[in-house]
């Protein structure tokens, strides 16, 4: 017996779930609708979900090790908000952005979860 597979692309605004695995018993709350065998790519989150055996499960995660370069921010990460291409970023741990001549990493630090400066082009090692 073969399995039928469908593929759907949706935006993060139209994807209504908040965990990495969901029971189909709450499928009425899913957006897009649960479809057995459906693979859903969520733009903006870069996540892939599969509806199978009564569950919607995430089969992709941001890089588990290393850092995830997101882009160039037009707002200062030190304010707590990062804007890329006119959209406010919902940061994840290990996201990296550039702002002016500095680089920032979103991480758990001494002040809690937030953006921490990790590089400054005005003071590169080769200038010392």
Backbone as a ProteinNet text record, in pm:
[ID]
protein_1_A
[PRIMARY]
XXXXXXXXXXXXXXXXXXXXXXXXXXXXXXXXXXXXXXXXXXXXXXXXXXXXXXXXXXXXXXXXXXXXXXXXXXXXXXXXXXXXXXXXXXXXXXXXXXXXXXXXXXXXXXXXXXXXXXXXXXXXXXXX
[TERTIARY]
84.2	0	88.2	70.3	149.8	93.9	181.3	141	128.2	27.8	10.2	78	160.2	230.3	194.9	162.3	138.5	237.4	260.2	354.4	283.8	305.3	241.9	346	338.5	422.1	329.5	365.6	284.4	375.6	321.8	399.6	389.6	483.7	480.3	355.4	300.5	178.4	56.7	58.9	-52.8	-32.7	76.7	106	73.9	-31	-78.7	-42.7	77.2	120.2	239.3	266.8	373.4	472.1	460	551.1	603.2	692.6	752.4	678.1	583.2	504.4	364.1	263.7	125.7	42.4	-48.5	-140.1	-253.4	-295	-406.6	-536.7	-537.5	-659.3	-694.2	-597.2	-625.9	-613.4	-632.4	-613.3	-702.3	-814.5	-902.5	-834.1	-728	-654.3	-537.7	-512.5	-400.3	-431.8	-333.5	-340.8	-202.2	-190.1	-293.9	-353	-465.7	-538.5	-452.1	-467.2	-396.6	-440.6	-344.4	-371.2	-269.5	-314.2	-224.2	-128.5	1.4	102.7	144.1	93.6	128.5	260.8	347.1	471.1	449	478.1	456.6	587.4	626.5	741.7	688.7	741.4	695.9	800.5	768	857.9	867.9	984.1	1005.1	1053.8	1022.7	1073.2	1176.8	1177.7	1264.7	1248.1	1122.2	1090.6	1005.9	1023.4	948	872.3	742	655.6	596.3	569.2	504.3	382.1	266.7	144	142.9	158.3	167.2	135.3	58.9	22.4	-41.3	-122.3	-195.6	-118.7	-0.5	78.8	125.2	147.5	220.4	352.2	459.6	589.7	688.9	768.9	875.1	995.1	1041.5	1157.4	1277.7	1272.5	1388.1	1397.6	1517.1	1539	1650.1	1657.1	1772.5	1899.5	2008.2	2133	2151.5	2174.3	2192.9	2327.2	2426.3	2555.9	2596.3	2683.4	2725.5	2624.7	2639.5	2552.4	2474.9	2363.5	2276.2	2274.3	2349.5	2351	2216.1	2151.8	2017.5	2019.3	2104.7	2111.1	2156.8	2132	2172.2	2050.4	2061.9	1951.3	1955.6	1838.2	1829.4	1799.8	1784.4	1765	1870.5	1905.4	2009.2	1961.6	2027.6	1987.4	1989	2068.1	2074.7	1941	1853.2	1719.8	1627.5	1672.7	1592	1516	1511	1437.4	1531.9	1520.6	1598.7	1501.8	1529.3	1445.1	1530.6	1485.3	1555.6	1456.7	1493.5	1406.9	1268.1	1262.6	1136.3	1051.7	1097.7	1021.7	1095.5	1020.4	1078.5	1108.5	1230.9	1274.7	1229.5	1175.9	1149.1	1273.6	1366.3	1496.9	1490.6	1587.9	1608.3	1751	1773.3	1908.4	2005.1	2119.8	2230	2209.6	2105.2	2092.3	2199.2	2254.8	2356.1	2309.2	2324.9	2293.8	2408	2414.2	2507.8	2427.2	2484.4	2423.8	2536.8	2534.2	2643.9	2774.4	2868.6	2997.8	3014.4	2902	2909	2825	2860.5	2784.9	2729.1	2608	2539.8	2492.1	2496.5	2450.9	2335.8	2225.3	2112.6	2139.1	2152.4	2190.6	2146.5	2160.7	2144.1	2276.2	2273.1	2395.6	2373.7	2466.4	2461	2337.6	2282.9	2162.4	2037.1	2047.3	1933.6	1938.6	1829	1822.1	1815.7	1899.5	1898.9	2013.4	2030.9	2135.2	2262.5	2375.2	2503.9	2603.5	2680	2779.9	2890.4	2925.9	3033.3	3146.9	3127	3232.4	3216.3	3329.7	3329.9	3437.9	3399.3	3495.5	3590.3	3555.5	3643.3	3763.8	3760	3872.9	3912.7	3944	3985.4	4122.8	4143.7	4266.8	4390.9	4386	4505.3	4542.7	4455.7	4488.2	4556.7	4573.6	4636.3	4779.7
-117.7	0	123.3	209.3	330.4	444.9	535.4	653	771.5	853.3	974.9	1088	1165.1	1276.4	1404.5	1508	1639.7	1737.4	1848.4	1949.2	2083.4	2158.5	2288.7	2388.1	2509.2	2619.2	2721.1	2766.5	2865.9	2966.9	3080.9	3182.7	3158.6	3213.1	3193.8	3257.3	3360	3423.8	3332.1	3243.8	3152.6	3014.8	2998.6	2870.5	2883.4	2816.8	2831	2709.6	2706.1	2605.3	2663.2	2614.1	2674	2573.3	2447.9	2346.6	2267.9	2175.1	2099.9	1971.6	1930	1810.4	1829.4	1794.2	1818	1694.6	1664.3	1552.8	1594.6	1504.9	1534.5	1551.3	1515.2	1534	1682.1	1768.8	1913.2	1970.4	1884.5	1922.9	2038.7	2058.1	2169.2	2303.4	2304.9	2428.3	2447.6	2348.2	2356.5	2451.9	2525.1	2602.7	2597.9	2544	2487.5	2359.7	2318.2	2201.5	2076.2	1988.5	1860.4	1774.4	1721	1628.8	1516.3	1393.9	1280.3	1275.7	1273.7	1267.8	1403.3	1511.4	1645.2	1692.3	1745.1	1809.1	1959.2	2034.8	2179.6	2251.9	2339.6	2427	2561.9	2611.1	2738.1	2845.2	2931.7	3041.5	3136.1	3190.7	3281.8	3210.8	3082.6	3002	2900.6	2874.8	2774.9	2640.6	2600.7	2474.2	2388.3	2256.7	2160.5	2068	2054.8	1970.5	1859.4	1745.7	1633.3	1592.7	1582.2	1529.2	1379.4	1298.7	1154.7	1080.2	972	887.5	968.2	1064.2	1140	1251.9	1285	1392.4	1489	1613.5	1710.7	1730.8	1691.5	1696	1775	1856.3	1933.4	1842.7	1838.7	1757.7	1841.9	1969.1	2055	2150.4	2186.5	2283.1	2375.6	2491.2	2576.8	2499.2	2544	2472.8	2440.4	2312.9	2269.7	2315.9	2320.1	2367.9	2482.6	2562.3	2676.4	2788.7	2883.5	2999.9	3007.1	3078.3	3092.2	3238.9	3273.8	3411.9	3444.7	3552.5	3587.3	3701.7	3802	3912.7	4041.6	4150.7	4284.2	4355.1	4398.9	4466.9	4616.5	4676.2	4821.7	4888.1	4808.4	4861.4	4802.2	4875.9	4836.2	4720.5	4604.7	4491.5	4522.5	4618.5	4654	4708.8	4753.6	4799.3	4680.7	4561.7	4441.2	4400.3	4487.4	4458.5	4460	4357.4	4348.5	4351.3	4437.8	4449	4417.4	4320.1	4281.3	4287.3	4360.6	4377.6	4427.3	4517.3	4576.9	4492.4	4371.4	4283.1	4263.8	4267.9	4242.8	4093.7	4062.7	3924.6	3867.2	3745.9	3670.2	3584.7	3630.8	3563.8	3427.2	3346.5	3214.6	3210.5	3125.6	3111.8	3080	3141	3126	3202.2	3287.2	3374.8	3482.8	3519.1	3623.8	3727.6	3855.4	3963.3	4064.3	4141.1	4253.3	4381.5	4480	4613.2	4713.9	4800.6	4895.5	4817.3	4843.7	4776.7	4668.8	4620.4	4520.9	4397.3	4287.8	4163.6	4127.7	4071.4	4035	3890.7	3822.6	3685.2	3683.4	3615.2	3599.8	3476.3	3495.5	3384.3	3409.3	3306.8	3322.2	3371.4	3483.8	3540	3586.8	3666.3	3712.3	3797	3861	3943.5	3872.4	3741.8	3665.6	3651.3	3603.9	3582.4	3716.9	3734.6	3860.7	3867.5	3986.3	4011	4054.7	3989	4020.1	4048.2	4155.6	4190.9	4086.4	4041.6	3942.3	3989.8	4100.1	4148.7	4295.3	4360.6	4503.7	4530.7	4573.6	4598.5	4713.1	4800.4	4911.3	4866.9	4743.8	4697	4555.1	4535.9	4400.9	4366.3	4239.7	4189.6	4240.6	4252.1	4292	4439.9	4518.8	4658.5	4675.2	4567.2	4579.2	4535.9
0	0	0	-98.8	-109.9	-28.2	5.8	82.3	-12.2	10.3	-66.2	10.5	-59	3.8	-69.9	5.6	-52.4	10.3	-58	-11.9	-8.7	99.1	113.9	162	111	158.9	222.8	342.2	411.6	479.2	514.1	585	734.4	809.6	955.1	1015.8	951	1000.7	987.4	888.4	865.1	926.6	1000.3	1063.2	1210.8	1255	1392.8	1476.8	1528.8	1622.8	1698.1	1819.2	1899	1955.5	1918.1	1968.8	1848.7	1871.4	1761.3	1728	1811.2	1779.9	1836.5	1756.9	1795.2	1767.8	1857	1839.3	1747.3	1660.2	1569.7	1646.6	1775.2	1855.3	1869.1	1843.7	1844.5	1703.4	1604.9	1464.7	1422.4	1487.8	1450.8	1474	1556	1582.9	1486.2	1400.2	1307.1	1192.1	1152.6	1030.3	968.6	849	764.3	824.4	769.4	815.9	810.2	910.5	914.8	796.8	722.2	611.9	622.4	643.1	655.7	536.5	565.5	460.3	405.3	461.8	412	471.4	385.4	427.4	412.5	517.6	514.8	543	451.4	472.3	519.4	632.1	688.1	659.6	560.9	527.3	646	667.9	778.3	903	914.6	1026	977.9	847	786.2	857.6	875.7	939.9	846.9	859.1	779.8	874.8	851.2	934.3	849.7	914.5	847.8	928.4	861.2	921.1	892.5	998.2	976.1	1104.8	1093.7	1208.4	1321.3	1284.7	1385.4	1452.4	1401.5	1460.1	1352.9	1392.3	1310.7	1383.2	1318.1	1383.7	1301.3	1369.9	1305.7	1282.5	1158.6	1125	1087.5	1118.6	1096.6	1213.2	1246.3	1353	1309.3	1370.1	1340.8	1373.8	1322.5	1344	1491	1519.8	1658.4	1712.1	1626.9	1670.9	1580.6	1625.9	1548.4	1556.1	1466.9	1466.5	1336	1338.4	1223.2	1180.8	1073.8	1026	964	1014.7	970.1	869.6	890.1	796.3	860.9	790.1	836.4	892	1017	1083.5	1054.4	1039.4	1023.8	1157.3	1262.1	1397.7	1489.5	1593.3	1686.3	1774.6	1768.9	1851.8	2001.6	2043.7	2185.3	2235.5	2143.6	2183.9	2209	2169	2187.6	2063.2	1962.8	1840.2	1721.1	1637.4	1514.6	1397.9	1301.2	1182	1059.7	980.9	859.2	743.7	639.4	522.7	562.6	660.1	701.7	795.5	830.2	919.5	1050.6	1161.6	1292.7	1305	1343.5	1356.6	1490.6	1488	1610.3	1632.9	1717.6	1726.8	1793.6	1756.6	1815.1	1867.4	1965.4	2017.9	1904.8	1907.1	1811.8	1681	1670.2	1554	1561.6	1446.2	1437.4	1336.7	1373.2	1281	1282.3	1174.7	1167.4	1178.8	1246.9	1256.2	1253.5	1151.6	1127.2	1121.5	1211.6	1204.4	1311.5	1367.9	1474.8	1441.4	1508.5	1496	1632.9	1632	1756.1	1749.1	1864.5	1879.3	1978.9	1942.7	2034.5	2118.3	2252	2339.3	2481.9	2564.8	2709.5	2763.9	2831.4	2887	3029.2	3079.1	3217.9	3246.2	3144.4	3161.2	3113.4	3087.8	3038.4	2887.8	2829.1	2684.6	2614.2	2512	2437.8	2339.1	2281.7	2182.9	2253.9	2220.8	2279.5	2167.4	2182.2	2082	2080.8	1959.8	1947.9	1857.6	1787.3	1698.8	1668.8	1640.5	1610.8	1506.5	1386.8	1279.5	1310.9	1406.5	1442.8	1525.9	1575.9	1656.5	1617.3	1486.9	1445.7	1504.4	1520.6	1581.5	1509.6	1377.2	1301.3	1321.8	1387.5	1416.5	1551.2	1626.4	1759.2	1757.2
[MASK]
++++++++++++++++++++++++++++++++++++++++++++++++++++++++++++++++++++++++++++++++++++++++++++++++++++++++++++++++++++++++++++++++

